[in-house]
Amino acid sequence: METDVDNKPISQWTSQERVGVVKEIFNTVTPHYDLLNRLMSARQDVRWRRFAARRIPREARNALDVATGTGDLAIDMATAGGELRVIGVDFVERMMRLGREKTSRRNLTRLISFTAADALMLPFDDNQFDAATIAFGIRNIPDRRSALKEMARVVRPGGKVIVLEMTFPRNMRLRRFFRWYLNNVMPVVGRLISGNSRAYRYLPDSIQDFLHPDQLSTLFEEAGLKSVKAFPLTFGITYLHEGIVA
Ligand SMILES: C[S@@+](CC[C@H](N)C(=O)[O-])C[C@H]1O[C@@H](n2cnc3c(N)ncnc32)[C@H](O)[C@@H]1O
């Protein structure tokens, strides 16, 4: 059913409208979510999450994966070689249910657990984790600065905050191709497989509407994070940002 938000650009949505759409989308695409990620990124999403998992220092003992969805990054972190315990949080239970199934199939319940929570109100004490991550989640949160501050709050001084997110490549030719792909291929494939046309219209719009990597670095600094670094992945269609909690 068409609603008000379908008739205006994403930049004009209120925060409440955006959160409503995000919850509706992730509640409906869940069974197809992992498959569509692999298809639409030509499996690059797997490489990107593994890169993020490798950025967690070896000595880290626990990590929080915010907006964990079906738990792919939590699983990569827990299986990266150390003995890392990971808590995944998300405000869509249905996504985490799949994460719990995947975790138990892989005998990882000793290392990974899931808790329902909003990224802006994490139910954890200050300085509790060695690292906090968010993969392809911050784009969906209207108040990104508060989300970063909240992640930094629960990480101990010296610990790391990591954000993995899709952006628009800087190279002009690539930009043109990526724009065509986002606006023509992604919505069609997404609709055919998931049956949810809104979700796969929202996805390309949200990527095109997202911050430039330099702006995200600035937000890291405004959230009090130090030694901020940004790594372009796959020609800069995705970036990993990281910062150290002061
Ligand atoms: C694109 S999925 C990413 C899932 C997973 N991190 C991955 O790498 O595949 C975005 C997830 O963010 C969650 N999310 C969005 N806003 C959130 C918020 N404010 N609090 C908690 N979860 C949120 C959605 O429910 C969804 O599961």
The ligand as an SDF file (V2000), in Angstrom:
LIG
                    3D

 27 29  0  0  0  0  0  0  0  0999 V2000
   21.1280   -3.7530    6.5260 C   0  0  0  0  0  0  0  0  0  0  0  0
   20.8210   -4.6120    8.0370 S   0  0  0  0  0  0  0  0  0  0  0  0
   22.4620   -5.0240    8.5530 C   0  0  0  0  0  0  0  0  0  0  0  0
   22.4970   -6.3050    9.3320 C   0  0  0  0  0  0  0  0  0  0  0  0
   23.8920   -6.8520    9.6380 C   0  0  0  0  0  0  0  0  0  0  0  0
   24.6660   -5.9480   10.4570 N   0  0  0  0  0  0  0  0  0  0  0  0
   24.6600   -7.2170    8.4000 C   0  0  0  0  0  0  0  0  0  0  0  0
   25.8560   -6.9150    8.3180 O   0  0  0  0  0  0  0  0  0  0  0  0
   24.0800   -7.8550    7.5060 O   0  0  0  0  0  0  0  0  0  0  0  0
   20.4110   -3.3020    9.1060 C   0  0  0  0  0  0  0  0  0  0  0  0
   19.9320   -3.7600   10.4750 C   0  0  0  0  0  0  0  0  0  0  0  0
   19.9200   -2.6210   11.3310 O   0  0  0  0  0  0  0  0  0  0  0  0
   18.8520   -2.7520   12.2300 C   0  0  0  0  0  0  0  0  0  0  0  0
   18.5960   -1.4350   12.8150 N   0  0  0  0  0  0  0  0  0  0  0  0
   18.3450   -0.2900   12.1520 C   0  0  0  0  0  0  0  0  0  0  0  0
   18.1960    0.7300   13.0290 N   0  0  0  0  0  0  0  0  0  0  0  0
   18.3820    0.2040   14.2740 C   0  0  0  0  0  0  0  0  0  0  0  0
   18.3710    0.7600   15.5810 C   0  0  0  0  0  0  0  0  0  0  0  0
   18.1180    2.0510   15.8020 N   0  0  0  0  0  0  0  0  0  0  0  0
   18.5940   -0.0630   16.6200 N   0  0  0  0  0  0  0  0  0  0  0  0
   18.8370   -1.3820   16.4200 C   0  0  0  0  0  0  0  0  0  0  0  0
   18.8500   -1.9700   15.2060 N   0  0  0  0  0  0  0  0  0  0  0  0
   18.6340   -1.1710   14.1290 C   0  0  0  0  0  0  0  0  0  0  0  0
   17.7390   -3.3200   11.3560 C   0  0  0  0  0  0  0  0  0  0  0  0
   16.7210   -3.9090   12.1240 O   0  0  0  0  0  0  0  0  0  0  0  0
   18.5100   -4.3260   10.5060 C   0  0  0  0  0  0  0  0  0  0  0  0
   18.5260   -5.5980   11.0820 O   0  0  0  0  0  0  0  0  0  0  0  0
  1  2  1  0
  2  3  1  0
  2 10  1  0
  3  4  1  0
  4  5  1  0
  5  6  1  0
  5  7  1  0
  7  8  2  0
  7  9  1  0
 10 11  1  0
 11 12  1  0
 11 26  1  0
 12 13  1  0
 13 14  1  0
 13 24  1  0
 14 15  1  0
 14 23  1  0
 15 16  2  0
 16 17  1  0
 17 18  1  0
 17 23  2  0
 18 19  1  0
 18 20  2  0
 20 21  1  0
 21 22  2  0
 22 23  1  0
 24 25  1  0
 24 26  1  0
 26 27  1  0
M  CHG  2   2   1   9  -1
M  END
$$$$
